[in-house]
Amino acid sequence: MALTPRFHQMEHDTRETGLSSLSEDANSILDTDSSQPAADSLSLLSSMIGAHDDARRAEEHRDSGTFCPRKPTSIEDAGLTTELVEQLIFKFLLTRGSSTGRRVAHQVGLPFRALETLLVRLKNEMLLAYKRTAAAGDYEYVLTDTGTDRARRYMTTCTYAESAPVPLEDYIISVAAQSLTRHRIAAEHLQEAFFDLLLSQRLLDRLGPAINAGKGMFLYGAPGNGKTSIAERVIRCFGSDIWIPRTIIVDGHLFRVFDPIVHQDSGEPESSIMGESLEDARWVRVKRPTVVVGGELTMDQLEMRHDPQSNMSEAPIQMKSNCGVILIDDFGRQRMPVDQLLNRWIVPLEKRYDFQRLPSGKKIQVPFDQLVIFSTNLEPRDLVDEAFLRRIPYKIEVSDPTPDQFRRIFEMVAPNLGLVATPEAVESLIEKHYNATGRPMRACHPRDLMLQARSYCMYHKLPVELTEKSLEFAIDSYFAVL
C-alpha cells in the first residue's frame, strides 16, 4: 500500500544548500530594519530552524527506510478539521486556566506554526484574550467569558482534552508499513530471542517458520514446560520499535489505542532547538507489543468499548496488539465459550482485518495484523474443529525436558537465585524423586524447587545451598498434592 503524503519521506528544498544557506538567511533576518519587532524576527528564525530540523530528520528516515509519521505543516495536513482542534484548545484552557501558545500546541500535539493563525482568529473573535506576552513572539492565552461558556458546552459533548487524534486511514497505513510480515526471521534471531531459555534445536526449528509466517500458532503440551515463557519472548525476534497513534478519529468518533498498561513507551521523541518534536507528536513510539490474556478474557474485550460519560471509546485488545503478538494463555479455560471466541476470530485470522462497531452503529474495517498464539495444556483437536485448525497452520508441542536438559536448567537457574546446585544433589533428586517414582520432569521444577529450598535455608539461618535436607523439604511441600 502506498503511503499518503503525511508519511512520505519529504523532499528537502534546501538539500543542496545545507546549513550554510540556513545561516545566511538567519543573518539576513537578524540584520533587518530595527523597526521590525525582535520577537517577530525570533519567531521567523524559529520557524526556519524547525523546518531545517524537519528536513534533516526526514532525510534520515528516507535513508534508513523506517516508518515515521511526519510532523504536519497545518491542521488540514494533519487530516483534521479546524473545529475539532478548536474544541481541544478550549477544553485544555478550561482545565488549565492559562497557557502560552506553544504550550497549547504541545498539548494538542500539533506544531505551533500550524496553530498560530487559529489562535489569532479566536483572539480577534474575543473568545481568547492575551494575559501577557511570552518568549519568541508568543503570548499567554486565557478564555474570555464567552470562550469559557463555549468550552463548557464542548465538555458536555466529550471530555477528551488531550492530543489531537489521527485519522483511521493513517492508522491503517501505519500498520501495513510496520507489519510483522515485512520481517524475515532467521536462526540467529531465534537464538538471541530465547537466549535465557533452554530449548531444544528441534523446538527452535519448528518455532522459526511459524514465527516467520506470522499467521498464528498453537503451543500445546503439559503445564510447566515454558509455553507462556516462549510466547512472551517471540516478539524479541522482531526487535524494532513501532509508532502508534494515541487516539484515532473516524466519523467524528474518538477511541484510544495507546494503553500504558500494554504499550511500553520507548522514550521522549527527539526535539528541535526550539523544543518541538521532530515527529508527529500525536503518535508515540513503543516497543512492539505483546498482549497476554488468560482465563479472564471476555467477549467485550474483543469489541470497542464506549464510555457514555466521556463519550470516548477504548480500542479492543486485538487492535492494541497490532504489529505485535497476542497470547491467549490457558486457551480453553476462558470465561467465554471456546466456540464463541473462535467464531469471532475465524474470519480475521484468515483475512487479517476485523470489523468494529461504532457507538453510532456504523461498522468500520480495522487491521488484524499480529501473531496470534494460543497456549494450552489440552490437545488442540479436543478444543476446536477442523475449520479453525486450518486457520492456525502451526501446531507445536512443547514437550518435557530430557534428563540432560533438566540438569542444565538447574545449572542455569541456580546462580540467579544465589544457590549452588551441586551435581551430586541434582543426581540424587533425579534418582529418588523422578526415576524411582515415574514422576515426569517439567521445565519449571528446578526453579520452583530451588526457591523453596532457598526459603528453607534462609528461615533456618543455614548456608543458602542445595542439600539433601533442603531438597527433601522442597519435595514434600511442592509435590504434596501433585
Protein Blocks (a to p, Z undefined) as FASTA:
>chain_A
ZZdfklgccddfklmnmmmlmmmmmmmmmmmcfklcfklmmmmmmmmmmmmmmmmmmmmm
mmnopacddddfbfklnopafklmmmmmmmmmmmnopacfklmmmmnopafklmmmmmmm
mmmnopaccfbdceehiacddddfklmmmmmmmmmmomcfcdcdddfklmmmmmmmmgfk
lpccdfklmmmmmmmbccdfklmmmmmmmmmnonopadeddehiommmmmmmmmmmnopa
cdddfbdceehiacdfbdfklpccebjcdddfkopafbdfkbccdddddddddfkpcfkl
mpccddfklopacddfklmmgoiacddehihiafbdfklmmmmmmmmmmnopacdddfko
pacddddddddddddfbdfklmpcfklmmmmmbccddddddfklmmmmmmmmmmmnopac
dfklmmmmmmmmmmmnopacdfklmmmmmmmmmmmmmmnopacdddfklmmmmmmmmmmm
ZZ
